[in-house]
Amino acid sequence: MESGFVFMEPMSTGIDRKSTSLGVILNIGAFNFDAMASTHKLLNGVLAALLLYNAAFFVLHIGGEARMWKSVFQDVQAIFNILELIAVVSLFVDLVIRFDQIIPSFQVPRVVGVGLCVSGLLFKWFVLYLHLSYLVD
């Protein structure tokens, strides 16, 4: 059967492939350069880092050690706020876009984690507003 499309014809069995992957050449299965897998690992790491950052923030503020937090991060607070905003927006967009691809048993904890990051960001902005407007010490 002759097709008018050259690209749709099957490859001949006599043609050897000239290119192989690095994992096949080295016979190692550990080389996994899947971009989606590394993106998901990166986003999971960002979520964990933001949850730890929020937990430290709330523990220090509830414990009355807010002055220490303020003096340590005073010079880089604006950079942290911008980076945190980018990270929270990325996590939220990722959650909305690939919600159906998340394993069902991890959907609720992921939503709760991203929700805590969003609410933590808003709370930190409110606390920063109070400090900048001299309403609290």
C-alpha positions in Angstrom: 0.0 0.0 0.0 1.6 3.2 -1.1 1.0 6.4 0.9 1.4 9.9 -0.3 3.0 10.9 3.0 6.7 10.1 3.4 6.7 10.6 7.1 4.0 8.1 7.8 5.7 5.1 6.3 7.1 2.6 8.8 10.8 2.3 9.3 12.6 -0.5 7.6 13.9 -3.3 9.8 17.3 -3.1 8.1 18.1 0.4 9.2 20.1 0.7 12.4 19.5 3.6 14.8 22.5 5.8 15.0 21.5 7.6 18.2 20.9 6.0 21.6 20.4 7.4 25.0 23.1 7.8 27.6 21.4 5.3 29.9 21.4 2.6 27.2 25.1 3.2 26.3 26.2 3.0 30.0 23.6 0.3 30.7 22.5 2.2 33.8 18.8 2.9 34.6 19.6 5.7 37.0 19.8 8.3 34.3 16.3 9.8 34.3 16.3 13.2 32.7 12.5 13.4 32.5 11.7 17.1 32.7 8.2 16.5 34.3 9.5 14.3 37.0 12.2 16.9 38.0 9.6 19.7 37.9 7.3 17.8 40.3 10.2 17.1 42.6 11.1 20.8 42.5 7.6 21.9 43.3 7.3 19.4 46.1 10.6 20.7 47.6 9.3 24.3 47.2 6.1 23.3 49.0 8.1 21.7 51.9 10.4 24.7 52.2 7.5 27.1 52.3 5.7 25.0 54.9 8.8 25.0 57.1 9.3 28.7 56.6 5.7 29.4 57.6 6.0 27.1 60.6 9.1 28.9 61.8 7.4 32.3 61.3 4.3 31.4 63.3 6.3 29.6 66.1 8.5 32.7 66.6 5.6 35.1 66.5 3.5 33.1 68.9 6.5 32.6 71.2 7.2 36.3 71.3 10.5 36.1 69.5 9.3 38.4 66.6 12.1 40.9 67.2 14.7 38.3 66.5 13.0 37.3 63.3 12.8 41.0 62.3 16.4 41.7 63.0 17.7 38.7 61.1 15.7 39.2 58.0 15.4 43.0 57.9 17.8 43.5 55.0 16.4 40.7 52.8 12.7 40.8 53.7 11.7 42.4 50.4 13.5 39.7 48.4 12.0 37.0 50.6 8.5 38.4 50.0 9.0 38.5 46.2 10.4 35.0 46.1 7.6 33.7 48.3 5.0 35.3 46.1 6.5 33.7 43.0 6.7 30.3 44.8 3.1 30.5 46.1 1.7 31.5 42.7 3.6 28.7 41.1 2.3 26.2 43.6 -1.3 27.4 43.2 -1.2 27.3 39.4 0.4 23.9 39.5 -2.3 22.7 41.8 -5.1 24.0 39.6 -3.6 22.7 36.3 -2.6 19.2 37.3 -5.0 18.5 40.1 -6.4 15.4 38.3 -2.8 14.0 37.8 -2.1 14.0 41.6 -2.6 10.7 43.3 -6.0 10.9 45.0 -4.6 10.1 48.4 -2.3 13.1 48.1 -4.9 15.6 46.7 -6.3 16.7 50.1 -2.9 17.1 51.8 -1.6 19.0 48.7 -4.6 21.4 48.8 -4.2 21.9 52.5 -0.5 22.6 52.1 -0.9 25.1 49.3 -3.8 26.7 51.2 -1.5 27.1 54.3 1.2 28.7 52.1 -1.3 31.2 50.6 -2.8 32.1 54.0 0.7 32.3 55.5 1.8 34.7 52.8 -1.2 36.9 53.4 -0.7 36.8 57.2 3.0 37.8 56.7 2.0 40.7 54.5 -0.4 41.8 57.1 2.2 41.6 59.8 4.7 43.5 57.6 2.0 46.2 57.0 1.5 46.6 60.7 5.3 46.9 61.3 5.8 49.4 58.4 2.9 51.6 59.5 4.2 51.7 63.1 1.0 50.2 64.4 2.9 47.6 66.4 6.5 47.3 67.6 
